[in-house]
């Protein structure tokens, strides 16, 4: 059974801080790892990672995958109150493309 | 494009009542999914479909049924609602995927269900 564990479960920071969110996984025949941001409603896609060591970047957000150690991190630099959300990590495996989600990390950024 | 839409947005049921949640997507996606989200539990897959006329069980299928008679629609049914089914339900869709193909899921806005 595929397993995705995110840490920490919650995090409270002040604007301007840098945060690192972690996602570790155990899957058979890993295919991809995905990060989503969920504010009030539906999750929205951030990154998909398939290759180890290649950083994906979008503005102040970046993510990297380590397939040897079976984890990924999501970094957010110079946090803003608009970064407050739940960040979800998911992995796909084998040929099914059906993702397994972690429980998410709740990030609160205070002004 | 409307993307993924869900009907209704909010519903209150009494224990034992039945209802159907409707999900529609206009992106011609092959895959569709139903999730439930409870506090601190992330997204848990109820059922999914890899194409018109096909459905499969996910992680938490008990108490739910689904149908995908048309490619663009995915229905989630509760035959006899229970308080444990109080949750927020999300529908999602994605392309089939493949080498080099993004497996991004597009989510609907969610349906909040309260079972008394």
Interface residues (C-beta under 8 A of the other chain):
Chain A: X6 X9 X31 X32 X34 X36 X41 X42 X43 X44 X45 X48 X88 X90 X92 X97 X98 X99 X100 X101 X102 X103 X104
Chain B: X4 X31 X33 X35 X40 X41 X42 X43 X44 X45 X48 X58 X90 X94 X96 X97 X102 X103 X104 X105 X106 X107 X108 X109 X110
